[in-house]
Amino acid sequence: MIVKCTAESGGQRVAPAYGLTYVFPAEFKLTQGREYEVYGFALFEKGPAYLVRNDDRDPEWYATSVFEVLDSEVPAGWRAGRGDGYELVLAYPHLAASEAEMAELVELRRDALRAFAREVQTRTSSLPVNATPSFAALADLAGHFDQDYDMDAETPLGVIDDAYEGLDEKKRAIVAELDTLFAAGMDEVVAHRIWLVEGWASYDPARDGLTCLEWLKQVKDHLSA
């Protein structure tokens, strides 16, 4: 299901209490004229809404009035559910089956984001979730980028140098995983899932004008040098 944003600002999104709340332009994280994949439909007490991946790449419910429907085909595998604050939800099974999952997704909790990221990969990437190579060493690297990572070094690559100084075996493990991931067809959707969602890194490469895919290629080249 594909929709196009028809609002420039002042749209409505769903607050944690499941009410449709007016948002100011600075909080409106959609682009007028841009197309968005729909990951769920819900009928909340105050009105219907679509679940989309906003311009910050986060899941967010927006009122259906914000969009024009371009492709109304309901994705295969969607399930129906209901819960406190919403009369109906049609979405991927993990979300439709759980009231707690609905609340945690709105609040951008870690486990709910992981399930959503896997759904995004399933729907928009050519690399299937169950065919994604292991990335344990890469997730360990992402763990070094906590909320205070910029206190450890002047640059993100400097953080890596400090964290892995003298640990050549671990560096080779990271490079080996990245080689396998790139060979398997890792794209931006998968790179985003691995680095920011599964790895929970506080460093978002977008701050430096990079995609997650470009950043991981930079990491690979740096550690291979």
Sequence and secondary structure as in RCSB ss.txt:
>XXXX:A:sequence
MIVKCTAESGGQRVAPAYGLTYVFPAEFKLTQGREYEVYGFALFEKGPAYLVRNDDRDPEWYATSVFEVLDSEVP
AGWRAGRGDGYELVLAYPHLAASEAEMAELVELRRDALRAFAREVQTRTSSLPVNATPSFAALADLAGHFDQDYD
MDAETPLGVIDDAYEGLDEKKRAIVAELDTLFAAGMDEVVAHRIWLVEGWASYDPARDGLTCLEWLKQVKDHLSA
>XXXX:A:secstr
 EEEE  SS  EEE TTS EEE  GGG    TT EEEEEEEEEETTEEEEEEE TTS EEEEEGGGEEEEE    
TT EEEEETTEEEEEE HHHHT HHHHHHHHTT HHHHHHHHHHHHHHH SS GGG    HHHHHHHTT  TTGG
GT SSHHHHHHHHTTT HHHHHHHHHHHHHHHHHT  HHHHHIIIIIIS  S  GGGGT  HHHHHHHHHHHHH 
